[in-house]
Amino acid sequence: MSAVEHGTYGGYQQHTIRGDLPACIPCKTASTAYQRAYRATPRGRANRLAAVKARESALKALSHAHPDEYRALYADARGGAA
């Protein structure tokens, strides 16, 4: 295996591939910075919006397919309040 390039986004990916998690602080910091910069781009925002819409659509479909389980999970997530 090649050496991890610490302090880079690629280094973080190398930690992940190897199963060396949690990654070292320099690699985690580099990954966070990379992801923030990507999300600030038009393409990153569009991908994030598409993911949010897909998640909302899936949640709506599941809530209709399994209404009792959805209500129970929702109540649990809100601390018992429906």
PyMOL commands that set and color helices and strands:
alter all, ss='L'
color gray80, all
select helices_A, chain A and resi 9-18+25-39+42-65+67-77
alter helices_A, ss='H'
color red, helices_A
deselect
rebuild
show_as cartoon
